[in-house]
Amino acid sequence: MNDGSSNTAKPPPADCGGHNGSFSIVSWNVNSVKSRLAHLSDYLTRFSPDVVFLQEIKTETESFPYPEIESLGWTATVKGQKSYNGVAVLTKKKPVLVADALDIDDGGQARYLETELDGRRFICVYVPNGEPPASDPSSKERLIYKEKWLDALNGRIRKLVADGVDFVLGGDFNVIEFDSDVYDPAAFKGSAFTVQEIRSRFKALYFNGLTDALREKSPRSPLYTYWDYRFSAWEKNHGIFLDRLFLSPYFADRLTAADVDAGFRALEKASDHAPVRCVFDLSSAPEDVNE
């Protein structure tokens, strides 16, 4: 197990894998967009990604900091919720909103946002945690909801694949796929992150022909994207691999780099998640997504 010292390294340079025709996509659970606005602004300025998925923005749609984001050159498509959840997609060109919910009774929870830009889809998700409330530790209600939510997500992905749609699916999946994806597997055994009912639904994404960009290209080992605020988790590198970027074949064939920009977790008043980023070479594509 890494002692955490490698996490103090600066994020990779802005042209990580990029060159003429490069196109980059980022996903970041910011844990309150207003609290993390300075860090987000710095990230956008330094890296200039083409598409950004944000989760857990924790603000209502109308209260999102649109002026600050727009002043940096991005437009924001937002599905917010007061104090909880919330997702957003930032793009340099205004996209079409395809859907802001899955085909499931979500009780008004803001967890899904599907946008389209020049015929390609960019989908941001914040998968339910699924753990029971402390007041009722034996309750299965949240776990059942998580199962139904993942079923609905897989149903949507199957439809997009069947229709031949090119897309990137990114976000915080709240799933520990393998024991090696967490610093202490025993601590999460039997949790809503690891039970077979959840892992099997998560792995169904691969059965739809998707590629996990970070598994494919990130040089990090262990590969973590989240470190709890408690127990000096960052300093000890007690992390979990929760944040993903899944690619349909069109994007998978053009993937040149992917990594965790872990240095942003080390900042003062940081989110407990680090941004994850992938880069594509679209120079040989018939139509550049950005044109």
Secondary structure, DSSP 8 states (H G I E B T S, - for coil): ---SGGGGS----TTTT--TTEEEEEEEE-SSTTTTHHHHHHHHHHH--SEEEEE---S-GGGS-HHHHHHTT-EEEEE--SSS--EEEEESS--EEEESS-SS--TT---EEEEEETTEEEEEEE-------TT-TT--HHHHHHHHHHHHHHHHHHHHHHTT--EEEEEE-----SGGGBS-GGGGTTSTTTSHHHHHHHHHHHHTT-EEHHHHH---SS---EE-SSTTHHHHT-EE--EEEEE-HHHHTTEEEEEE-GGGGSSTT--SB--EEEEEE-TTSSS-TT-
